Each structure stands twice: as structure tokens, then as C-alpha cells.
Amino acid sequence: MLNDIFIAPFVDMVEAPDFLMQVLWEGLVSGILYALIALGFVLIFRSSRIFNFAQGIMVVFAALTLVGLFAMGVPAWLSVGLTLVVMFVLAVVIERVVLRPLVGQPDIILFMATIGITLFLIGLGETIFGGENKVMITEELGIPTGDTVLEPFGGLLILQHLDITVVIVATLLVLALLAFLNYTQMGRAIRALGDDHQAALSVGISLQTIWVLVWFIAGIIALVTGIAWGARAGVSFALEVIAYKALPVLMLGGLESITGAIVGGLMIGILEKLFEIYWGQPLLGGNTETWFAFVLALIVLLFRPQGLFGERIIERV
Amino acid sequence: MKDTEGYVTADGRQIGGTLMEMRNITLRFGGVVAIQDISFDIHEGEVRAIIGPNGAGKSSMLNVISGFYTPSEGEVWYQGAKRPPMKPYEVARQGVARTFQNIALFEGMTVLDNVMTGRLTHMNAGVVSQALWWGKARNEEMENREKVERVIDFLEIQNIRKTPVGRLPYGLKKRVELARALAAEPSLLLLDEPMAGMNVEEKEDMSRFILDVNDEFGTTICLIEHDMGVVMDLSDRVVVMDYGKKIGDGTPDEVRNNQDVIDAYLGVPH
């Protein structure tokens, strides 16, 4: 038993490095998507202290809109553009109708409002696009679908072109977001707003503009993840689950931290894959990916309640 | 505008025309009257102080000027025009910068980033060009950075540029807040108790900076202060408030000899 836990898996890793690389690669692909989604959460939380429960349904809604528009005969790339417009309108409407009237309410009220948004979007999505599963328009968007086979260490490493595209696009998006937040005035305004509303107002930051902006960014993230995840799993309301995968990422990384979201996402993506292949399948009958991340997050929280990168909570007495 | 004439101060500085004028301002919170029918003006280039005992309504007045409160009655005139009711961020974009009594900084950000937010009012490039770090946005960022470095130099906080504000001691935080307000190159700078909670040495530093700012940049300053001694040394003209009413207005010497003011500070029963 101890052998199976502590020795055998590592022996396997060393003996078949090509397979280990395959596992790591697949972990990286999911990891970067988790990181992206988690960034969406962090941005909204930092600028408005709202935990955005609707992030998941936004992924579904974006993917559905994209596929739906294409089904109506709109060219693929134009559909992407139009979906972005829809996500922008959604951000404006949410700010106007939900957030603005609730300014200054306790955080829990705003959180519940985002649950309301979730339910509303589920209903709206089903009414407009129907509830049945759809296929992501991967080929029509020109996303390559083949694969490349490498032979490291005399073994076999299969890289799906789709996955490569996802990693590249998601990485670029993450880097762009980081640069935007750190080196532009708008980005600074977003970070500032989360720290102190009053001070933000006094330097000329408009709450409304920033809120629309962060919800729109969350919308863009939703679209990208929707395309990437939808291409693998099909477009259905089950896509929402990917957002819940971001929860342990947030627990791990802390709701405040942008670095935390990125590192946490990658960590969870890779670790859950490693655990599944080397421990889960041989010892526990597989399917550990559904819960591993949460257990990991819980263990981290035991030792660091603020997450790995969260702001330390110090109360002066 | 009734009075746009400037005047010459005791120490020989030329003060410009009226920059801001409060006309019959009244502010009520439910049944409580925080400010009662107060009028005064602020001239370009002067250091104007609002003083008064605790609860006199000084901070409320500052909040009216900076748009955080909308007056129940009365008019605010700014740069020769009547100002419609405005949100605080709109007032900020008109060139009114402020600091807060209880320091309102962005604790998680570095000193440099905090001061950079002061430049937000000068941001013209659109979101898209900012997102792409391109063209106008790029030049603007460089230009902003230069101006900010000048302010940082001026207030002698170069050595803490990269320190997160949350880690700084109180006196320095106050200075960073001043830096952020200055970075906006304001036409009117509002300081809410800039010396509150400081020791003598820090107070002297702060007074020097305030005078230097006024001198060097010609910035008009309106400040609230508790400490009578400090105020009298700093300011060109002083408004005295007590229980929401104006009880005195004039040069420090005039105010010092005003019987109502003396009574208010010594606590003559009302």
C-alpha cells in the first residue's frame, strides 16, 4: 500500500517520461483556462467586492450566442465580433440595472444579485437558443484540429493543435491583461477602485465606467473560455462547471491576487491531472478530478486562511 | 462675479481674482443643520483656511466643495460659472483635488502607483489604445510618469517609490496623499486636516510642503485645520465656523482679534 502511494507513481513517472510530459501538457491546458476564468473573478472582486457567481453562466451564454449567431447564417468571425458586442451590452445592462441601484449594500446582497443574474441568463439562453447540446464552430473559426506527434525520449507525445491554440491564445490574453492592469491608467483605476471607493472618486475615477469595463473583460474571458472548452466538450449548460473549477483556484490564490489566480490556476490544472493519472486511477478508481482541487484548496486554507497570495488579514485590537 | 479683483498679501504676494465662490450654502441631514447659510470665496493663488471647533461643519463644507455632498440650498460658483450638482469624480475632473482627514489611499498599491492615479483626470487616450499600449496611450503614460516623478521629487518621497502604501507610517501616508492630489495639477487643492495626528516635527514638514506647493506651483489651497497656530502661520485668509455658521472671515490678524472667534474657541455658553 505504502509502496503504491509513495514509490510506484514516481517510478512510473521516471520510467515513462514521455507519458509524464503528456500528462503535464494536458494539465497545463486546463490550468491556463482555470487561470483565465479565475482572473475574471479577481478583476470583478477587486474593483467592486462582488463575488461574481454569474461568471460560469457568462461562459455558457457567450458560447451559445456565438454558435447561435453562426447557425443564423452570420459568418464565423463576424459572429465573434457580434458576440463581443452582446457581452458589452450585457456588461452595461448589468451595471445599470443590477449594480448601480445596489451600490453601498452589503456584499452578500450583491453576491445574491449575481445569483439572480445567473438564473436570468439560464432562462434567457434557453429561450433564445434552446437547451439542447450544440457543437462549437471550431473549424469555421479556423482553429486547427489536427495533432502533432513528437517523440521525446523515444516515446510518444501527442499535442492536439486545438490545445496548442488554446494555450497560446490564453497566455496572450493573460499577459495582455497583466500589462493593462499594471501599466495603464485604466488598469490602475481598476486596482484603485477595489482599495478605496472614496479615494477613487476623489481622483476622478467613475465607478460606473470601471464596472462596465471589468464586466466586459469578464465577458471577453467568458467568450475565450467558452470557445476553448466548448470545442472539447460541446456547447451546453454543463459548460458552467468550468467556472466552479475556478473556485478552488480562488481559494488557493486568494480573491485579491492576480498572480494568485494565474499561479493557482496552473497549479490546480497540473496537479489534478497528475493526481488523477498516477494516484487516482490506480488507487481510487479514477474520476478524482471532480474533487481533487477542492481538497487541495481546503488543505491550503488550513495553513493559510488568506490563500497562497491573498492579502493578509491583520486586525488591530 | 462680484469680486474678481485680486489683492496683495502682507508678505507682498499678488493674489488673483475669485476662483471659487460659495453662495449661501446650507446643508441639512434630515433635521440636523450641518451648514447654515454660509458664503465665502477663494481667490486664485491664495492659501485659504477654514477653521472652527469640533463639529463646526468644516469637513462638511469641504465635502460640498469637492462634490461628495450636494448642498440643500445655495450655489457653488467655480471659475466664473455656476456649478450644477456634480458627482465627486466630475468635480475632480474639473481640477479640484483633495486629501482626506482619515487618509484614503490605495493601500495595496505602491507609492508610485498611488501617485499615478492622480493623473487619471488627465487621461485622454481611449480604452482600446490603452489596452494595446499603443500610440497616444503610450506617450501619455510617459508624460504622466515624468510629471509624477517631479511631484515625488518635490515631496521627497523618492526612497519609498516602490513601497506598498500599507506599510508606511502615518506621516508619510499623509505626504503620499498630498502627492497624489498634486499629481493632478489641480486648480484648487483641498486639504482636510493635513496635520491631524502628527507630531511637531511632522507638522513643520507638512507646513513647509504646503507653503512650497503654493509658492512653486502657484496652486490655490483651501485647508481645514484644528491647530490654530499652524493655520495662522500658513494662511492668507481664514473663515471661522462654529455650529454650522460663519462667525468670522478675514486675515489671520483680523480673525485673531474677533470677539466671536475668541468666544467660540474658549467655549462661551450659547
HADDOCK unambig.tbl for C-alpha pairs under 7 A between the chains (distance, minus, plus):
assign (segid A and resid 180 and name CA) (segid B and resid 131 and name CA) 5.52 0.50 0.50
assign (segid A and resid 184 and name CA) (segid B and resid 130 and name CA) 6.20 0.50 0.50
assign (segid A and resid 185 and name CA) (segid B and resid 117 and name CA) 6.83 0.50 0.50
assign (segid A and resid 185 and name CA) (segid B and resid 120 and name CA) 6.27 0.50 0.50
assign (segid A and resid 188 and name CA) (segid B and resid 117 and name CA) 6.51 0.50 0.50
assign (segid A and resid 189 and name CA) (segid B and resid 117 and name CA) 6.65 0.50 0.50
assign (segid A and resid 192 and name CA) (segid B and resid 106 and name CA) 5.67 0.50 0.50
assign (segid A and resid 195 and name CA) (segid B and resid 106 and name CA) 5.01 0.50 0.50
assign (segid A and resid 195 and name CA) (segid B and resid 107 and name CA) 6.41 0.50 0.50
assign (segid A and resid 195 and name CA) (segid B and resid 108 and name CA) 6.81 0.50 0.50
assign (segid A and resid 196 and name CA) (segid B and resid 104 and name CA) 6.59 0.50 0.50
assign (segid A and resid 196 and name CA) (segid B and resid 105 and name CA) 6.78 0.50 0.50
assign (segid A and resid 196 and name CA) (segid B and resid 106 and name CA) 5.98 0.50 0.50
assign (segid A and resid 198 and name CA) (segid B and resid 104 and name CA) 6.96 0.50 0.50
assign (segid A and resid 199 and name CA) (segid B and resid 104 and name CA) 5.15 0.50 0.50
assign (segid A and resid 199 and name CA) (segid B and resid 105 and name CA) 6.23 0.50 0.50
assign (segid A and resid 201 and name CA) (segid B and resid 88 and name CA) 5.72 0.50 0.50
assign (segid A and resid 201 and name CA) (segid B and resid 89 and name CA) 4.82 0.50 0.50
assign (segid A and resid 202 and name CA) (segid B and resid 88 and name CA) 6.15 0.50 0.50
assign (segid A and resid 202 and name CA) (segid B and resid 89 and name CA) 5.88 0.50 0.50
assign (segid A and resid 202 and name CA) (segid B and resid 92 and name CA) 5.93 0.50 0.50
assign (segid A and resid 202 and name CA) (segid B and resid 97 and name CA) 6.62 0.50 0.50
assign (segid A and resid 202 and name CA) (segid B and resid 98 and name CA) 6.51 0.50 0.50
assign (segid A and resid 203 and name CA) (segid B and resid 89 and name CA) 6.60 0.50 0.50
assign (segid A and resid 203 and name CA) (segid B and resid 92 and name CA) 5.89 0.50 0.50
assign (segid A and resid 203 and name CA) (segid B and resid 97 and name CA) 6.77 0.50 0.50
assign (segid A and resid 203 and name CA) (segid B and resid 117 and name CA) 6.76 0.50 0.50
assign (segid A and resid 203 and name CA) (segid B and resid 118 and name CA) 5.56 0.50 0.50
assign (segid A and resid 203 and name CA) (segid B and resid 120 and name CA) 6.66 0.50 0.50
assign (segid A and resid 203 and name CA) (segid B and resid 121 and name CA) 6.77 0.50 0.50
assign (segid A and resid 204 and name CA) (segid B and resid 89 and name CA) 3.85 0.50 0.50
assign (segid A and resid 204 and name CA) (segid B and resid 90 and name CA) 6.36 0.50 0.50
assign (segid A and resid 204 and name CA) (segid B and resid 92 and name CA) 4.89 0.50 0.50
assign (segid A and resid 204 and name CA) (segid B and resid 93 and name CA) 5.60 0.50 0.50
assign (segid A and resid 204 and name CA) (segid B and resid 120 and name CA) 6.50 0.50 0.50
assign (segid A and resid 204 and name CA) (segid B and resid 121 and name CA) 5.64 0.50 0.50
assign (segid A and resid 205 and name CA) (segid B and resid 89 and name CA) 5.65 0.50 0.50
assign (segid A and resid 206 and name CA) (segid B and resid 89 and name CA) 5.93 0.50 0.50
